[in-house]
C-alpha cells in the first residue's frame, strides 16, 4: 500500500514537472506561441485588466440591487424635564405626558417608476463590463506584441552572434595564413596589422551583442515570468524564405467589426446614449409605494400599528438646470458618434498600411536573402584573389564585412517580417 502511494506521488510530481512552463522551455526551448501564452497569464498589465473586468461585474450586480425595495429601520428614545403634552384637568390639577419614551419602526419603499434611471443604469453597467472586456483585449494585444518584439530581438541577436562566430573563425584562419606569410617574407606586416585590428573590432562587437542579448533576455523573462538564466529561445532563422503572406489578407471593411478598437467605440456611443436617458430621467416624476411598522410608548398604553403609503415626486426646480444638462449630454452623444465614424475610417487605413508593411517586409527579406548569396560569392572570390596576390588585404576584409552585413540584414528583415505579420493580425482583429 505504501509503495503504491509512493509510486502515485512520483507520477504526480513527474506530471507537474512536465506541465510547468519552466520545465517545458528547459526541454524544448521557447516558441513565440509559448511566450505569448505565458505573458498573458503572468504580466501585471493583464492581471490588472482582468481585475478591472471583475470590478465592472460587481458594479453591474450593484446596479441590479436598485430594483429591490429600500428597507430602513429607525429608533429614538428621549427624556425631557417637561412633558411635551399637557392637559389641564382642573384649575389646580394638570397632567403631563411624553416626558420620556421610546419610538421605533421599520419601513420599506419599492420604487415603481424612476424616470427610467434604474433600467438605464443597469444597461449602463452592462456596457461598462463590455468596455472593460474590450480594454482587456487591447491590453492582451499590447502585451503579446511587446513579448514578440522581445522574442524576435533575442532571435536577432543570437543569429548575429552566430554570424560573428563565422567571421571570427574566418579571421583566425586568415590570421594564421598571414602570420606564416609574414614570416616567410611573402607579405608585409601591414596586412597582419589590418587583420589584427579587424579581430579587435569583432571582439568589441561581440561584447556589445552579448550585452544587448542579456538585456533582451531579461525583458523577455520579465514578461513571461521565467528566469533569465534558464531562458532558452527555440528558434533559428531558416535559410529558406517563408511562404508569401497572401493567405493572411483580410478585407479591411469586413475586418472592421472584428476589432476590439471599433467595438470599444461602439460601446462608447451606447454608453453616451444611456447617459442621456439617465439625465432625462432625472427630470421625470418618480413613483413609489411603501409600508412599515411603527411602535411608541408616548401614551399610557404602548402603540403598535402598520402604515402604508404611496409617493409621487415631481422635480419642478430641476427642470431649469436639467434642460442645459440634457443639451450637454445630447452633444456628447453626437461627439461619440462622430468619433466612431472618424476612428473607423482611420482603422481601415491602419489595416491597409499594415498589409503594405507586411508585403514590404517580405520583399526586403527576399532582397536580403539574395544579398547573402552575392556577398558569399564575393567573399569566396576575394579570398581566392588574395591567395593569388591579385587583391589587397583591405579588399578581402571589405568583402568579409559585406558578408557579415548581408547576413545581419537578412536576420533583421526576417524578424521584422514576423513582427509585421503579428501587427497585421492584431489590427484586423485576429490576434
DOVEX-429004 format. One record per residue (C-alpha): x, y, z; residue number from 1. Coordinates in nm, 2 decimals, padded with zeros to 4 digits, always signed. Example, Ala and Ser with C-alpha at 12.3 -4.5 7.8 and 13.67 -1.06 7.14 Angstrom:
! residues 2
<<+01.23,-00.45,+00.78>,1>
<<+01.37,-00.11,+00.71>,2>
END
This chain:
! residues 431
<<+00.00,+00.00,+00.00>,1>
<<+00.28,+00.24,+00.10>,2>
<<+00.47,+00.15,-00.22>,3>
<<+00.16,+00.23,-00.43>,4>
<<+00.12,+00.57,-00.27>,5>
<<+00.49,+00.64,-00.33>,6>
<<+00.45,+00.55,-00.70>,7>
<<+00.14,+00.77,-00.74>,8>
<<+00.32,+01.06,-00.57>,9>
<<+00.62,+01.02,-00.80>,10>
<<+00.40,+01.01,-01.10>,11>
<<+00.22,+01.33,-01.00>,12>
<<+00.55,+01.50,-00.94>,13>
<<+00.66,+01.40,-01.28>,14>
<<+00.34,+01.52,-01.44>,15>
<<+00.37,+01.86,-01.27>,16>
<<+00.73,+01.89,-01.38>,17>
<<+00.63,+01.82,-01.74>,18>
<<+00.34,+02.07,-01.73>,19>
<<+00.54,+02.35,-01.57>,20>
<<+00.64,+02.63,-01.82>,21>
<<+01.00,+02.63,-01.68>,22>
<<+01.03,+02.26,-01.74>,23>
<<+00.88,+02.28,-02.09>,24>
<<+01.11,+02.57,-02.20>,25>
<<+01.41,+02.39,-02.04>,26>
<<+01.35,+02.08,-02.25>,27>
<<+01.23,+02.23,-02.58>,28>
<<+01.30,+02.60,-02.57>,29>
<<+01.06,+02.89,-02.60>,30>
<<+00.85,+02.95,-02.91>,31>
<<+00.66,+03.27,-02.99>,32>
<<+00.33,+03.10,-02.90>,33>
<<+00.47,+02.99,-02.57>,34>
<<+00.60,+03.33,-02.48>,35>
<<+00.26,+03.50,-02.57>,36>
<<+00.07,+03.25,-02.36>,37>
<<+00.29,+03.29,-02.06>,38>
<<+00.29,+03.67,-02.09>,39>
<<-00.09,+03.68,-02.09>,40>
<<-00.10,+03.47,-01.78>,41>
<<+00.18,+03.65,-01.59>,42>
<<+00.21,+04.01,-01.70>,43>
<<+00.09,+04.27,-01.44>,44>
<<-00.10,+04.47,-01.70>,45>
<<-00.31,+04.16,-01.79>,46>
<<-00.37,+04.08,-01.42>,47>
<<-00.49,+04.44,-01.37>,48>
<<-00.71,+04.42,-01.68>,49>
<<-00.88,+04.10,-01.55>,50>
<<-00.93,+04.27,-01.21>,51>
<<-01.09,+04.57,-01.39>,52>
<<-01.34,+04.33,-01.56>,53>
<<-01.42,+04.17,-01.22>,54>
<<-01.48,+04.52,-01.07>,55>
<<-01.72,+04.60,-01.36>,56>
<<-01.91,+04.28,-01.29>,57>
<<-01.95,+04.39,-00.93>,58>
<<-02.07,+04.73,-01.04>,59>
<<-02.33,+04.56,-01.26>,60>
<<-02.45,+04.35,-00.97>,61>
<<-02.47,+04.66,-00.75>,62>
<<-02.68,+04.84,-01.01>,63>
<<-02.93,+04.55,-01.01>,64>
<<-03.00,+04.59,-00.64>,65>
<<-03.17,+04.92,-00.73>,66>
<<-03.47,+04.71,-00.84>,67>
<<-03.50,+04.59,-00.47>,68>
<<-03.71,+04.78,-00.21>,69>
<<-03.53,+05.03,+00.02>,70>
<<-03.56,+04.90,+00.37>,71>
<<-03.47,+05.11,+00.67>,72>
<<-03.51,+05.10,+01.05>,73>
<<-03.52,+05.39,+01.29>,74>
<<-03.53,+05.42,+01.67>,75>
<<-03.55,+05.70,+01.92>,76>
<<-03.55,+05.74,+02.29>,77>
<<-03.58,+06.06,+02.50>,78>
<<-03.62,+06.20,+02.85>,79>
<<-03.73,+06.57,+02.90>,80>
<<-03.76,+06.78,+03.21>,81>
<<-04.11,+06.88,+03.10>,82>
<<-04.38,+06.69,+02.92>,83>
<<-04.43,+06.77,+02.56>,84>
<<-04.81,+06.74,+02.60>,85>
<<-05.00,+06.89,+02.89>,86>
<<-05.37,+06.85,+02.99>,87>
<<-05.54,+07.08,+03.24>,88>
<<-05.80,+06.87,+03.42>,89>
<<-05.90,+07.12,+03.69>,90>
<<-05.78,+07.47,+03.78>,91>
<<-05.54,+07.32,+04.03>,92>
<<-05.48,+06.99,+03.85>,93>
<<-05.27,+06.93,+03.54>,94>
<<-05.13,+06.62,+03.37>,95>
<<-04.81,+06.60,+03.17>,96>
<<-04.74,+06.34,+02.90>,97>
<<-04.45,+06.24,+02.68>,98>
<<-04.17,+06.33,+02.93>,99>
<<-03.99,+06.02,+02.82>,100>
<<-04.05,+05.74,+02.59>,101>
<<-03.93,+05.52,+02.30>,102>
<<-04.02,+05.51,+01.93>,103>
<<-03.91,+05.28,+01.65>,104>
<<-04.02,+05.15,+01.32>,105>
<<-03.93,+04.96,+01.00>,106>
<<-04.02,+05.09,+00.66>,107>
<<-03.99,+04.95,+00.31>,108>
<<-04.02,+05.16,-00.01>,109>
<<-04.05,+05.00,-00.35>,110>
<<-03.98,+05.23,-00.65>,111>
<<-04.23,+05.17,-00.93>,112>
<<-04.11,+05.44,-01.17>,113>
<<-03.79,+05.64,-01.15>,114>
<<-03.78,+05.80,-01.49>,115>
<<-03.61,+05.50,-01.64>,116>
<<-03.29,+05.57,-01.43>,117>
<<-03.29,+05.22,-01.28>,118>
<<-03.34,+05.04,-01.61>,119>
<<-03.09,+05.26,-01.79>,120>
<<-02.84,+05.24,-01.50>,121>
<<-02.84,+04.86,-01.53>,122>
<<-02.79,+04.88,-01.91>,123>
<<-02.50,+05.13,-01.85>,124>
<<-02.34,+04.88,-01.60>,125>
<<-02.36,+04.61,-01.86>,126>
<<-02.19,+04.84,-02.11>,127>
<<-01.93,+04.90,-01.85>,128>
<<-01.85,+04.53,-01.83>,129>
<<-01.82,+04.50,-02.20>,130>
<<-01.59,+04.81,-02.22>,131>
<<-01.36,+04.65,-01.96>,132>
<<-01.35,+04.32,-02.16>,133>
<<-01.26,+04.51,-02.48>,134>
<<-00.99,+04.70,-02.29>,135>
<<-00.86,+04.37,-02.17>,136>
<<-00.84,+04.25,-02.53>,137>
<<-00.64,+04.57,-02.62>,138>
<<-00.41,+04.50,-02.32>,139>
<<-00.37,+04.15,-02.45>,140>
<<-00.27,+04.28,-02.79>,141>
<<-00.02,+04.52,-02.64>,142>
<<+00.14,+04.26,-02.41>,143>
<<+00.16,+03.99,-02.67>,144>
<<+00.31,+04.23,-02.93>,145>
<<+00.57,+04.36,-02.68>,146>
<<+00.65,+04.00,-02.59>,147>
<<+00.71,+03.91,-02.95>,148>
<<+00.92,+04.21,-03.00>,149>
<<+01.15,+04.10,-02.72>,150>
<<+01.14,+03.74,-02.85>,151>
<<+01.24,+03.83,-03.20>,152>
<<+01.50,+04.07,-03.06>,153>
<<+01.66,+03.78,-02.88>,154>
<<+01.65,+03.57,-03.20>,155>
<<+01.81,+03.86,-03.40>,156>
<<+02.09,+03.90,-03.15>,157>
<<+02.15,+03.52,-03.13>,158>
<<+02.17,+03.50,-03.51>,159>
<<+02.41,+03.79,-03.53>,160>
<<+02.63,+03.62,-03.27>,161>
<<+02.63,+03.31,-03.49>,162>
<<+02.74,+03.52,-03.79>,163>
<<+03.00,+03.69,-03.58>,164>
<<+03.13,+03.35,-03.48>,165>
<<+03.17,+03.25,-03.85>,166>
<<+03.35,+03.58,-03.91>,167>
<<+03.58,+03.52,-03.62>,168>
<<+03.66,+03.17,-03.75>,169>
<<+03.75,+03.32,-04.09>,170>
<<+03.97,+03.58,-03.93>,171>
<<+04.15,+03.33,-03.73>,172>
<<+04.22,+03.13,-04.04>,173>
<<+04.33,+03.44,-04.23>,174>
<<+04.55,+03.55,-03.93>,175>
<<+04.74,+03.22,-03.93>,176>
<<+04.79,+03.23,-04.30>,177>
<<+04.91,+03.60,-04.29>,178>
<<+05.14,+03.53,-03.99>,179>
<<+05.30,+03.24,-04.19>,180>
<<+05.33,+03.46,-04.50>,181>
<<+05.49,+03.75,-04.30>,182>
<<+05.75,+03.51,-04.15>,183>
<<+05.82,+03.38,-04.50>,184>
<<+05.85,+03.74,-04.63>,185>
<<+05.58,+03.69,-04.88>,186>
<<+05.35,+03.98,-04.75>,187>
<<+05.42,+04.29,-04.55>,188>
<<+05.34,+04.33,-04.18>,189>
<<+05.07,+04.59,-04.28>,190>
<<+04.84,+04.30,-04.38>,191>
<<+04.89,+04.14,-04.04>,192>
<<+04.81,+04.46,-03.86>,193>
<<+04.49,+04.50,-04.06>,194>
<<+04.37,+04.15,-03.97>,195>
<<+04.46,+04.21,-03.60>,196>
<<+04.27,+04.54,-03.60>,197>
<<+03.96,+04.37,-03.76>,198>
<<+03.98,+04.09,-03.49>,199>
<<+03.98,+04.36,-03.22>,200>
<<+03.67,+04.51,-03.38>,201>
<<+03.49,+04.17,-03.37>,202>
<<+03.58,+04.13,-03.01>,203>
<<+03.42,+04.47,-02.93>,204>
<<+03.11,+04.38,-03.14>,205>
<<+03.08,+04.05,-02.95>,206>
<<+03.08,+04.23,-02.62>,207>
<<+02.81,+04.47,-02.74>,208>
<<+02.59,+04.19,-02.89>,209>
<<+02.62,+03.98,-02.57>,210>
<<+02.52,+04.28,-02.35>,211>
<<+02.22,+04.36,-02.58>,212>
<<+02.12,+03.99,-02.58>,213>
<<+02.13,+03.98,-02.20>,214>
<<+01.91,+04.29,-02.17>,215>
<<+01.66,+04.15,-02.42>,216>
<<+01.65,+03.81,-02.24>,217>
<<+01.59,+03.99,-01.91>,218>
<<+01.29,+04.18,-02.06>,219>
<<+01.15,+03.86,-02.22>,220>
<<+01.19,+03.68,-01.89>,221>
<<+01.01,+03.96,-01.71>,222>
<<+00.72,+03.95,-01.94>,223>
<<+00.69,+03.57,-01.94>,224>
<<+00.76,+03.52,-01.57>,225>
<<+01.06,+03.29,-01.63>,226>
<<+01.42,+03.31,-01.50>,227>
<<+01.65,+03.48,-01.75>,228>
<<+01.93,+03.24,-01.66>,229>
<<+01.74,+02.94,-01.78>,230>
<<+01.55,+03.11,-02.07>,231>
<<+01.62,+02.94,-02.40>,232>
<<+01.46,+03.05,-02.73>,233>
<<+01.39,+02.77,-02.97>,234>
<<+01.42,+02.94,-03.30>,235>
<<+01.68,+02.99,-03.57>,236>
<<+01.64,+03.18,-03.89>,237>
<<+01.60,+02.95,-04.18>,238>
<<+01.79,+02.99,-04.50>,239>
<<+01.47,+02.92,-04.69>,240>
<<+01.24,+03.21,-04.74>,241>
<<+00.90,+03.17,-04.56>,242>
<<+00.59,+03.14,-04.78>,243>
<<+00.43,+03.46,-04.92>,244>
<<+00.17,+03.63,-04.68>,245>
<<-00.12,+03.62,-04.93>,246>
<<-00.32,+03.39,-04.72>,247>
<<-00.32,+03.64,-04.43>,248>
<<-00.51,+03.91,-04.63>,249>
<<-00.84,+04.02,-04.49>,250>
<<-01.07,+04.28,-04.64>,251>
<<-01.05,+04.59,-04.42>,252>
<<-01.42,+04.68,-04.43>,253>
<<-01.51,+04.32,-04.33>,254>
<<-01.25,+04.31,-04.06>,255>
<<-01.36,+04.64,-03.90>,256>
<<-01.63,+04.47,-03.70>,257>
<<-01.38,+04.21,-03.56>,258>
<<-01.15,+04.46,-03.40>,259>
<<-01.17,+04.55,-03.03>,260>
<<-01.09,+04.91,-03.11>,261>
<<-01.41,+04.95,-03.32>,262>
<<-01.62,+04.76,-03.07>,263>
<<-01.50,+04.99,-02.80>,264>
<<-01.60,+05.29,-03.00>,265>
<<-01.95,+05.14,-03.05>,266>
<<-01.98,+05.08,-02.68>,267>
<<-01.88,+05.44,-02.61>,268>
<<-02.17,+05.56,-02.83>,269>
<<-02.41,+05.32,-02.65>,270>
<<-02.29,+05.45,-02.31>,271>
<<-02.33,+05.81,-02.41>,272>
<<-02.69,+05.74,-02.53>,273>
<<-02.77,+05.58,-02.20>,274>
<<-02.62,+05.87,-02.01>,275>
<<-02.86,+06.10,-02.20>,276>
<<-03.15,+05.88,-02.10>,277>
<<-03.03,+05.88,-01.74>,278>
<<-03.01,+06.26,-01.74>,279>
<<-03.36,+06.28,-01.89>,280>
<<-03.49,+06.05,-01.62>,281>
<<-03.38,+06.30,-01.35>,282>
<<-03.65,+06.54,-01.48>,283>
<<-03.93,+06.29,-01.48>,284>
<<-04.16,+06.21,-01.18>,285>
<<-04.08,+05.92,-00.96>,286>
<<-04.34,+05.69,-00.81>,287>
<<-04.30,+05.46,-00.52>,288>
<<-04.51,+05.26,-00.27>,289>
<<-04.42,+05.16,+00.08>,290>
<<-04.52,+05.03,+00.41>,291>
<<-04.40,+05.00,+00.76>,292>
<<-04.44,+04.90,+01.12>,293>
<<-04.43,+05.17,+01.40>,294>
<<-04.41,+05.14,+01.78>,295>
<<-04.41,+05.40,+02.05>,296>
<<-04.49,+05.43,+02.42>,297>
<<-04.56,+05.80,+02.44>,298>
<<-04.91,+05.74,+02.57>,299>
<<-05.01,+05.55,+02.87>,300>
<<-05.05,+05.24,+02.66>,301>
<<-04.79,+05.12,+02.41>,302>
<<-04.89,+05.18,+02.05>,303>
<<-04.82,+04.94,+01.76>,304>
<<-04.96,+04.98,+01.41>,305>
<<-04.89,+04.92,+01.04>,306>
<<-04.88,+05.20,+00.78>,307>
<<-04.89,+05.20,+00.40>,308>
<<-04.82,+05.49,+00.17>,309>
<<-04.75,+05.60,-00.19>,310>
<<-04.53,+05.88,-00.30>,311>
<<-04.51,+06.08,-00.62>,312>
<<-04.21,+06.32,-00.66>,313>
<<-04.20,+06.58,-00.93>,314>
<<-03.86,+06.77,-00.96>,315>
<<-04.01,+07.11,-01.06>,316>
<<-03.70,+07.32,-00.99>,317>
<<-03.48,+07.05,-01.16>,318>
<<-03.62,+07.14,-01.50>,319>
<<-03.44,+07.47,-01.50>,320>
<<-03.09,+07.34,-01.49>,321>
<<-03.19,+07.00,-01.63>,322>
<<-03.26,+07.13,-01.97>,323>
<<-02.90,+07.25,-02.00>,324>
<<-02.77,+06.92,-01.88>,325>
<<-02.97,+06.74,-02.14>,326>
<<-02.83,+06.96,-02.41>,327>
<<-02.48,+06.88,-02.30>,328>
<<-02.55,+06.51,-02.30>,329>
<<-02.70,+06.53,-02.65>,330>
<<-02.38,+06.70,-02.77>,331>
<<-02.18,+06.43,-02.61>,332>
<<-02.38,+06.16,-02.79>,333>
<<-02.31,+06.34,-03.12>,334>
<<-01.94,+06.36,-03.03>,335>
<<-01.91,+05.99,-02.97>,336>
<<-02.10,+05.92,-03.30>,337>
<<-01.86,+06.14,-03.49>,338>
<<-01.56,+05.97,-03.32>,339>
<<-01.70,+05.63,-03.42>,340>
<<-01.71,+05.73,-03.79>,341>
<<-01.38,+05.91,-03.78>,342>
<<-01.18,+05.64,-03.60>,343>
<<-01.35,+05.37,-03.81>,344>
<<-01.20,+05.53,-04.12>,345>
<<-00.86,+05.55,-03.95>,346>
<<-00.87,+05.19,-03.85>,347>
<<-00.94,+05.09,-04.21>,348>
<<-00.63,+05.30,-04.32>,349>
<<-00.43,+05.13,-04.04>,350>
<<-00.52,+04.79,-04.18>,351>
<<-00.42,+04.89,-04.53>,352>
<<-00.09,+05.03,-04.41>,353>
<<-00.03,+04.72,-04.20>,354>
<<-00.08,+04.50,-04.51>,355>
<<+00.15,+04.72,-04.71>,356>
<<+00.41,+04.68,-04.43>,357>
<<+00.38,+04.30,-04.44>,358>
<<+00.44,+04.29,-04.82>,359>
<<+00.73,+04.54,-04.80>,360>
<<+00.89,+04.34,-04.52>,361>
<<+00.86,+04.02,-04.73>,362>
<<+01.02,+04.19,-05.03>,363>
<<+01.30,+04.33,-04.82>,364>
<<+01.36,+03.98,-04.69>,365>
<<+01.39,+03.85,-05.04>,366>
<<+01.64,+04.12,-05.13>,367>
<<+01.84,+04.05,-04.82>,368>
<<+01.84,+03.67,-04.90>,369>
<<+01.98,+03.74,-05.24>,370>
<<+02.24,+03.98,-05.09>,371>
<<+02.38,+03.69,-04.88>,372>
<<+02.43,+03.48,-05.19>,373>
<<+02.61,+03.76,-05.36>,374>
<<+02.82,+03.85,-05.06>,375>
<<+02.92,+03.49,-05.00>,376>
<<+03.03,+03.46,-05.36>,377>
<<+03.22,+03.79,-05.34>,378>
<<+03.40,+03.67,-05.02>,379>
<<+03.50,+03.35,-05.19>,380>
<<+03.63,+03.53,-05.49>,381>
<<+03.83,+03.78,-05.29>,382>
<<+03.97,+03.50,-05.07>,383>
<<+04.10,+03.33,-05.39>,384>
<<+04.22,+03.66,-05.53>,385>
<<+04.42,+03.74,-05.22>,386>
<<+04.58,+03.40,-05.22>,387>
<<+04.68,+03.45,-05.58>,388>
<<+04.80,+03.80,-05.50>,389>
<<+04.56,+03.99,-05.72>,390>
<<+04.37,+04.18,-05.44>,391>
<<+04.47,+04.35,-05.12>,392>
<<+04.40,+04.26,-04.76>,393>
<<+04.17,+04.56,-04.75>,394>
<<+03.96,+04.42,-05.03>,395>
<<+03.94,+04.08,-04.86>,396>
<<+03.84,+04.24,-04.52>,397>
<<+03.58,+04.46,-04.70>,398>
<<+03.43,+04.15,-04.86>,399>
<<+03.41,+03.99,-04.52>,400>
<<+03.24,+04.30,-04.38>,401>
<<+02.98,+04.29,-04.67>,402>
<<+02.92,+03.92,-04.59>,403>
<<+02.86,+03.99,-04.22>,404>
<<+02.63,+04.29,-04.30>,405>
<<+02.43,+04.10,-04.55>,406>
<<+02.37,+03.81,-04.30>,407>
<<+02.27,+04.06,-04.03>,408>
<<+02.04,+04.24,-04.27>,409>
<<+01.87,+03.92,-04.36>,410>
<<+01.81,+03.83,-03.99>,411>
<<+01.67,+04.18,-03.93>,412>
<<+01.44,+04.16,-04.23>,413>
<<+01.33,+03.81,-04.13>,414>
<<+01.23,+03.90,-03.78>,415>
<<+01.08,+04.23,-03.90>,416>
<<+00.86,+04.03,-04.13>,417>
<<+00.74,+03.81,-03.84>,418>
<<+00.65,+04.12,-03.63>,419>
<<+00.47,+04.28,-03.92>,420>
<<+00.26,+03.97,-03.96>,421>
<<+00.17,+03.98,-03.59>,422>
<<+00.08,+04.35,-03.61>,423>
<<-00.14,+04.29,-03.92>,424>
<<-00.33,+04.00,-03.74>,425>
<<-00.39,+04.22,-03.44>,426>
<<-00.51,+04.53,-03.64>,427>
<<-00.76,+04.31,-03.83>,428>
<<-00.90,+04.16,-03.51>,429>
<<-00.75,+03.82,-03.53>,430>
<<-00.48,+03.84,-03.26>,431>
END
